[in-house]
Amino acid sequence: MDSTSLPAGPEERGAYRPGYELVAEQILQLIAELTLQPGDRMPTENELAARLGCSRTVVREAIKILSAIGRVRAQKGRGLYVADDDGMLGPARWRGFFLPTNLDHVYMLFEFRRVQETAASRLAATRATPAELRAIEAAAETCRQGQLAGQADAFARGDDDFHLGIATASHNEFLVASVREARRLQYQSTTIGLQGTIGGHADGAIQEHAAILEAIRAGDPEAAAQATALHVDNTLEDYRQEIQRRLFG
């Protein structure tokens, strides 16, 4: 077919998502089914189009998404490859396992985030240096300004810097690596499932950032952990509601 969207199955009728998003997810599933590893060559665009029953144009758009989020590498004149895995906590099995629009996977990811980020906040409340506190505050302000201006890129950049800044202030390199990896995976979900939008929880997120920062600055580990847990839980709920809205109207 030559359209940019695929026919919906029974569970997808009325779905909001365009075809290239669905094909991006199907390509990830195919990588897992073929047990392809980082560096392995993938089927060509023509082969993917034939296999998935869509046009090469749709496949090309899906590949652009997967390239942008680091799952596929396109080499001019050589073809498509599974991207190399450079995450400290992101071995090949993670790439094959995690599907950005599988809500069960997203729930597990948020469970993982809740554990690691509450631990990081608890430690940051007792270990953060004045410079680290200033960096966290600056990131929160970048996020706030992005939200006020409706600039999704600035919001996302500030949000990343905020959470990674807290992990850095924990002075635990394993927590830094795990927070970075979890946020990389969440970025994939946002890019494919939410098309990089800010989301309806932006105002609440700004207030929650402020509460987390206040608790860390006050040196209160438990308050920092509780504020972080609330923030992660609310972010997951926002994601769940947005996905349901897009799929079911």
GIVENHU-V425840 format. One record per pair of residues at least 12 apart in sequence whose C-alpha atoms are under 8 Angstrom apart, sorted by sequence separation. I is the first residue (numbers start at 0). J is the second residue. If there is no record, write none. Layout:
BEGIN
I,J + I,J
END
This chain:
BEGIN
5,17 + 70,82 + 141,153 + 142,154 + 145,157 + 163,175 + 166,178 + 211,223 + 214,226 + 4,17 + 5,18 + 69,82 + 141,154 + 142,155 + 210,223 + 211,224 + 3,17 + 4,18 + 44,58 + 142,156 + 143,157 + 3,18 + 4,19 + 44,59 + 141,156 + 142,157 + 163,178 + 211,226 + 3,19 + 5,21 + 141,157 + 142,158 + 162,178 + 163,179 + 210,226 + 211,227 + 140,157 + 139,157 + 138,157 + 139,158 + 207,226 + 138,158 + 207,227 + 26,47 + 138,160 + 139,161 + 207,229 + 208,230 + 138,161 + 159,182 + 207,230 + 70,94 + 135,160 + 136,161 + 25,51 + 135,161 + 138,164 + 204,230 + 134,161 + 135,162 + 22,51 + 135,164 + 134,164 + 135,165 + 204,234 + 131,164 + 200,233 + 131,165 + 200,234 + 22,57 + 23,58 + 43,78 + 22,58 + 43,79 + 131,167 + 132,168 + 41,78 + 42,79 + 131,168 + 200,237 + 19,57 + 23,61 + 40,78 + 41,79 + 199,237 + 18,57 + 19,58 + 22,61 + 23,62 + 40,79 + 41,80 + 198,237 + 40,80 + 41,81 + 128,168 + 198,238 + 19,60 + 20,61 + 23,64 + 39,80 + 40,81 + 127,168 + 19,61 + 23,65 + 38,80 + 39,81 + 123,165 + 126,168 + 127,169 + 155,197 + 199,241 + 37,80 + 38,81 + 123,166 + 126,169 + 154,197 + 198,241 + 37,81 + 38,82 + 126,170 + 151,195 + 36,81 + 37,82 + 38,83 + 120,165 + 123,168 + 124,169 + 151,196 + 35,81 + 37,83 + 116,162 + 119,165 + 120,166 + 122,168 + 123,169 + 151,197 + 37,84 + 119,166 + 122,169 + 123,170 + 150,197 + 5,53 + 121,169 + 122,170 + 149,197 + 193,241 + 119,168 + 120,169 + 193,242 + 116,166 + 119,169 + 192,242 + 3,54 + 30,81 + 146,197 + 0,52 + 1,53 + 2,54 + 0,53 + 1,54 + 3,56 + 4,57 + 0,54 + 3,57 + 37,91 + 1,56 + 2,57 + 36,91 + 119,174 + 146,201 + 146,202 + 116,174 + 115,174 + 34,95 + 115,177 + 116,178 + 143,205 + 115,178 + 142,205 + 31,95 + 30,95 + 31,96 + 112,178 + 139,205 + 28,95 + 27,95 + 112,181 + 139,208 + 28,98 + 111,181 + 139,209 + 27,98 + 108,181 + 24,98 + 24,99 + 24,100 + 136,212 + 108,185 + 135,212 + 105,185 + 132,212 + 105,188 + 132,216 + 99,184 + 99,185 + 97,184 + 88,176 + 99,187 + 100,188 + 127,215 + 87,176 + 88,177 + 99,188 + 86,176 + 87,177 + 98,188 + 99,189 + 124,214 + 125,215 + 89,180 + 100,191 + 120,211 + 124,215 + 88,180 + 99,191 + 100,192 + 123,215 + 124,216 + 87,180 + 99,192 + 124,217 + 125,218 + 86,180 + 121,215 + 124,218 + 125,219 + 120,215 + 124,219 + 125,220 + 124,220 + 123,220 + 121,219 + 122,220 + 121,220 + 124,223 + 120,220 + 121,221 + 121,223 + 120,223 + 121,224 + 120,224 + 117,223 + 118,224 + 117,224 + 120,227 + 116,224 + 117,225 + 117,227 + 116,227 + 117,228 + 116,228 + 113,227 + 113,228 + 68,186 + 113,231 + 68,187 + 112,231 + 113,232 + 68,190 + 109,231 + 109,232 + 64,190 + 109,235 + 64,191 + 106,235 + 102,239 + 23,191 + 20,191 + 20,192 + 16,192 + 16,245 + 15,245 + 16,246 + 14,245 + 15,246 + 14,246 + 15,247 + 13,246 + 14,247 + 15,248 + 13,247 + 14,248 + 11,246 + 13,248
END
